[in-house]
Amino acid sequence: MKKVLIPEGLVREGIFKSFKEMVEELASSRELIIRLFIRDFLARYKQSFLGIGWIIIMPVIIIGTFIFMNKSGVLNIGETSIPYPAFALLGLTIYQLFSTGLTATTNSLVNAGSMVVKINFPKESLIISSIAHSIFDFIVRIVLVILVFLFYKIVPSYRAILFPFLLIPLIFLTVGLGFILSLLNCIVRDTTNVVSLLTSFLLFLTPVLYSEPKGMLKNFTRYNIISPLINAPREIVINGYISKSNEYIVATIISFFIFLFCWRFFHLVEPKIAERV
C-alpha cells in the first residue's frame, strides 16, 4: 500500500481556509441571527406577567437565600472585600451568563424544530441567537449591579473598563460547549435536564456566592475552569487586578481551543442535524 504524504503547509492552509469559510458563512447570516433573536425575544415575554422582571427577581431570591443561610449559621460565606450583596450579585451575574447561555444553546436546535428540517440555513445561527438572549439578560442584571454599588457607595476600580473584555473567554466557552450539547440534545432529550442539574450543582462548587474556599473544595476550585473566568472579571471591578492571572490565562486558552474544536465539529455534522431533530 502506497502512502500519500501531504505537505504540512497544505494541511495548515486547509484548516485556515475551512475556518475562514465558516466565519464568512456566519457573517453572512447576521441578519438571520438578528431576526431569530427578535422572534424568540417577543415569544419569550408575550404571555409573561412580570416579563423582564424575572431576570432580576431570580438572582435576588438566590442571594437572599444565601444571606439567610449565612446568618442562621447553616452556611459560612466568609469575608468579602465589599458588602456581601454587591459581591454576590456581581459574581452571580457573571455565572448566569454562563449557565443561562449553556441552557439556551443546548435547547436551540430542538426548539427550532421544523425550521431546521424544512429550511436550509447555517445552524450556527441558532446557537449565536440563543447566546444573544443570555447576553441581553446579563446587561439587564448589570444595571441592577450598578444600582447596588451606588446604594453601598462602592467605587469600582478604573480598570473596570476591562470588565467586558475579560468576559469574552467565558462567552466563547459557553458557545463552544453549546455547539456540542445542542447536538447531543438532538439525540438524547434528557441532555437539557442534565445541563440544568449540572449548572445548578456547579454554582455551589464555584466561588460565585462565597469567597475563596479552603480545604477539599479549594482543590476542586483550582481545577475548575469556570472559577478563574468568573473571579477575574469580578476582581478587576472590585480590586483593579487579577490575583490569579496565570490561572485565568490558562482557562482563556483552554476556552478558545474548546470553542474552535466544538465549532468545527458542529460544522462538519451540520448536514445530518435535520435527521435527528
C-alpha positions as CSV (number, residue, x, y, z in Angstrom):
1,M,0.0,0.0,0.0
2,K,1.4,3.4,-1.0
3,K,1.4,6.2,1.5
4,V,0.4,9.7,0.3
5,L,2.3,12.4,2.0
6,I,0.5,15.7,2.4
7,P,2.8,18.7,3.0
8,E,2.3,20.3,6.4
9,G,1.7,23.7,4.7
10,L,-1.2,22.3,2.8
11,V,-2.8,20.9,5.9
12,R,-2.3,24.2,7.7
13,E,-3.8,26.1,4.7
14,G,-6.7,23.7,4.6
15,I,-7.5,24.3,8.3
16,F,-7.3,28.1,8.0
17,K,-9.3,28.0,4.8
18,S,-12.1,26.0,6.5
19,F,-12.3,28.3,9.4
20,K,-12.3,31.3,7.1
21,E,-15.2,29.9,5.2
22,M,-17.0,29.2,8.5
23,V,-16.5,32.8,9.6
24,E,-17.7,34.2,6.3
25,E,-20.8,31.9,6.3
26,L,-21.7,33.0,9.9
27,A,-21.1,36.7,9.0
28,S,-23.5,36.3,6.0
29,S,-26.1,35.1,8.4
30,R,-26.1,38.1,10.7
31,E,-29.5,39.4,9.5
32,L,-31.0,35.9,10.2
33,I,-29.4,35.9,13.7
34,I,-31.0,39.3,14.5
35,R,-34.4,38.1,13.2
36,L,-34.2,34.9,15.2
37,F,-33.3,36.9,18.3
38,I,-36.2,39.3,17.9
39,R,-38.6,36.5,17.2
40,D,-37.6,34.5,20.3
41,F,-37.5,37.6,22.5
42,L,-41.0,38.6,21.6
43,A,-42.3,35.0,22.1
44,R,-40.4,34.7,25.4
45,Y,-42.3,37.6,27.1
46,K,-45.5,37.6,25.1
47,Q,-47.6,36.0,27.8
48,S,-45.4,36.7,30.8
49,F,-46.9,38.8,33.6
50,L,-43.6,40.0,35.0
51,G,-41.7,39.8,31.8
52,I,-38.1,41.1,32.0
53,G,-38.6,41.4,35.8
54,W,-37.8,37.7,36.1
55,I,-34.3,38.4,35.1
56,I,-33.9,40.5,38.2
57,I,-36.1,38.5,40.6
58,M,-34.2,35.2,40.4
59,P,-30.7,36.4,41.4
60,V,-32.3,38.5,44.3
61,I,-34.0,35.4,45.6
62,I,-30.8,33.3,45.4
63,I,-28.7,35.9,47.1
64,G,-31.4,36.4,49.8
65,T,-31.4,32.7,50.5
66,F,-27.6,32.7,50.9
67,I,-27.7,35.7,53.3
68,F,-30.4,33.9,55.4
69,M,-28.4,30.7,55.5
70,N,-25.2,32.6,56.5
71,K,-27.0,34.4,59.3
72,S,-28.6,31.3,60.6
73,G,-25.2,29.5,60.7
74,V,-26.1,26.9,58.1
75,L,-23.5,28.3,55.6
76,N,-20.3,30.2,56.1
77,I,-19.9,32.7,53.3
78,G,-16.5,34.0,54.5
79,E,-15.1,37.5,54.4
80,T,-15.6,39.7,51.3
81,S,-13.8,42.9,50.4
82,I,-17.1,44.7,49.7
83,P,-20.6,44.3,51.2
84,Y,-21.8,40.8,50.5
85,P,-25.0,41.6,48.4
86,A,-22.8,43.5,45.9
87,F,-20.1,40.8,45.9
88,A,-22.6,38.0,45.4
89,L,-24.7,39.8,42.8
90,L,-21.7,40.6,40.6
91,G,-20.5,37.0,40.8
92,L,-23.9,35.6,40.2
93,T,-24.5,37.9,37.2
94,I,-21.3,36.6,35.6
95,Y,-22.1,33.0,36.4
96,Q,-25.6,33.2,35.0
97,L,-24.2,34.5,31.7
98,F,-22.6,31.0,31.5
99,S,-25.4,28.9,33.0
100,T,-28.4,30.5,31.1
101,G,-26.3,30.6,27.9
102,L,-25.5,27.0,28.2
103,T,-29.1,26.0,28.7
104,A,-30.3,28.2,25.9
105,T,-27.8,26.9,23.4
106,T,-28.4,23.3,24.4
107,N,-32.1,23.8,23.5
108,S,-31.6,25.9,20.4
109,L,-31.7,23.2,17.8
110,V,-34.6,21.2,19.3
111,N,-36.7,24.4,19.9
112,A,-36.2,25.3,16.2
113,G,-37.8,22.0,15.2
114,S,-39.5,22.3,11.8
115,M,-37.3,25.2,10.8
116,V,-34.2,23.0,11.0
117,V,-35.9,20.3,8.9
118,K,-37.6,22.5,6.2
119,I,-35.1,25.3,5.7
120,N,-31.5,25.1,4.6
121,F,-29.5,27.7,6.6
122,P,-26.4,27.8,8.8
123,K,-27.4,26.1,12.0
124,E,-24.8,28.1,13.9
125,S,-27.2,31.0,13.6
126,L,-29.5,29.3,16.2
127,I,-26.6,28.9,18.7
128,I,-25.5,32.5,18.3
129,S,-29.0,33.9,18.6
130,S,-29.5,31.8,21.8
131,I,-26.4,33.2,23.4
132,A,-27.5,36.7,22.5
133,H,-30.5,36.2,24.8
134,S,-28.2,35.4,27.7
135,I,-26.1,38.5,26.9
136,F,-29.3,40.6,27.0
137,D,-30.2,39.2,30.4
138,F,-26.7,39.9,31.5
139,I,-26.9,43.5,30.6
140,V,-30.2,43.9,32.5
141,R,-28.6,42.3,35.6
142,I,-25.6,44.6,35.3
143,V,-27.9,47.6,35.6
144,L,-29.1,46.0,39.0
145,V,-25.4,45.6,40.0
146,I,-24.7,49.2,39.3
147,L,-27.7,50.3,41.4
148,V,-26.5,48.0,44.3
149,F,-23.0,49.5,44.0
150,L,-24.5,53.0,44.2
151,F,-26.6,52.0,47.2
152,Y,-23.5,50.8,49.1
153,K,-21.4,53.7,47.8
154,I,-18.8,51.3,46.3
155,V,-16.4,52.9,43.8
156,P,-15.2,50.4,41.2
157,S,-11.6,50.4,40.1
158,Y,-10.8,52.5,37.0
159,R,-9.7,49.2,35.5
160,A,-13.3,48.1,35.5
161,I,-13.3,49.3,31.9
162,L,-11.6,45.9,31.1
163,F,-14.6,44.0,32.5
164,P,-16.4,43.3,29.2
165,F,-13.2,42.1,27.6
166,L,-12.5,39.7,30.5
167,L,-15.9,38.1,29.8
168,I,-15.0,37.1,26.2
169,P,-13.4,33.7,27.2
170,L,-16.4,32.8,29.2
171,I,-18.7,33.5,26.3
172,F,-16.5,31.5,23.9
173,L,-16.5,28.6,26.3
174,T,-20.3,28.7,26.7
175,V,-20.9,28.8,22.9
176,G,-18.3,26.0,22.3
177,L,-20.0,23.7,24.8
178,G,-23.3,24.8,23.4
179,F,-22.4,23.5,20.0
180,I,-21.7,20.0,21.3
181,L,-24.6,19.9,23.8
182,S,-27.1,21.1,21.2
183,L,-26.1,18.2,19.0
184,L,-26.3,15.8,21.9
185,N,-29.8,17.1,22.8
186,C,-31.0,16.2,19.3
187,I,-30.1,12.6,20.1
188,V,-30.9,12.4,23.8
189,R,-33.6,14.8,25.0
190,D,-32.5,14.3,28.7
191,T,-29.5,16.5,27.9
192,T,-31.5,19.6,28.8
193,N,-32.3,18.2,32.3
194,V,-28.7,17.1,32.8
195,V,-27.3,20.6,31.9
196,S,-29.8,22.3,34.2
197,L,-28.8,20.0,37.1
198,L,-25.0,20.4,36.5
199,T,-25.1,24.2,36.2
200,S,-27.1,24.4,39.5
201,F,-24.7,22.0,41.2
202,L,-21.7,23.8,39.8
203,L,-23.0,27.1,41.3
204,F,-22.3,25.6,44.8
205,L,-18.9,24.3,43.8
206,T,-17.6,27.5,42.3
207,P,-16.8,30.6,44.4
208,V,-19.6,32.7,43.0
209,L,-21.7,33.4,46.1
210,Y,-18.9,33.0,48.6
211,S,-15.2,33.9,48.9
212,E,-12.3,31.7,48.1
213,P,-12.9,28.3,49.8
214,K,-10.5,26.2,51.9
215,G,-9.8,22.5,52.2
216,M,-11.1,20.0,49.7
217,L,-13.3,22.5,47.9
218,K,-10.3,24.7,47.3
219,N,-8.5,21.8,45.4
220,F,-11.6,21.4,43.2
221,T,-11.7,25.1,42.5
222,R,-8.1,25.0,41.4
223,Y,-9.1,22.7,38.5
224,N,-12.5,24.2,37.8
225,I,-12.1,26.2,34.6
226,I,-15.1,28.3,35.4
227,S,-13.7,29.7,38.6
228,P,-10.9,32.0,37.1
229,L,-13.3,33.0,34.3
230,I,-15.7,34.4,37.0
231,N,-13.3,35.6,39.6
232,A,-11.1,37.6,37.2
233,P,-13.8,39.9,35.9
234,R,-15.2,40.4,39.4
235,E,-11.7,41.2,40.8
236,I,-10.9,43.7,38.1
237,V,-14.1,45.6,39.1
238,I,-13.6,45.4,42.8
239,N,-9.8,45.4,43.3
240,G,-8.4,46.5,39.9
241,Y,-6.2,43.5,39.5
242,I,-6.5,39.7,39.0
243,S,-5.0,37.8,41.9
244,K,-4.5,34.5,39.9
245,S,-3.7,35.8,36.5
246,N,-1.9,32.6,35.4
247,E,-5.0,30.5,36.1
248,Y,-7.1,33.0,34.1
249,I,-4.7,32.9,31.1
250,V,-4.7,29.1,31.1
251,A,-8.5,29.0,31.3
252,T,-8.7,31.5,28.5
253,I,-6.5,29.4,26.2
254,I,-8.5,26.2,27.0
255,S,-11.8,28.1,26.4
256,F,-10.7,29.2,22.9
257,F,-9.5,25.8,22.0
258,I,-12.8,24.2,23.2
259,F,-14.7,26.8,21.1
260,L,-12.7,26.2,17.9
261,F,-12.8,22.4,18.2
262,C,-16.6,22.3,19.0
263,W,-17.5,24.8,16.3
264,R,-15.5,22.8,13.7
265,F,-17.2,19.5,14.8
266,F,-20.6,21.1,14.7
267,H,-19.9,22.5,11.2
268,L,-18.9,19.0,10.0
269,V,-22.0,17.2,11.3
270,E,-24.4,20.1,10.4
271,P,-25.8,18.3,7.3
272,K,-27.0,15.5,9.5
273,I,-28.8,17.6,12.1
274,A,-32.2,17.6,10.3
275,E,-32.3,13.8,10.5
276,R,-32.1,13.9,14.3
277,V,-34.4,16.8,15.2
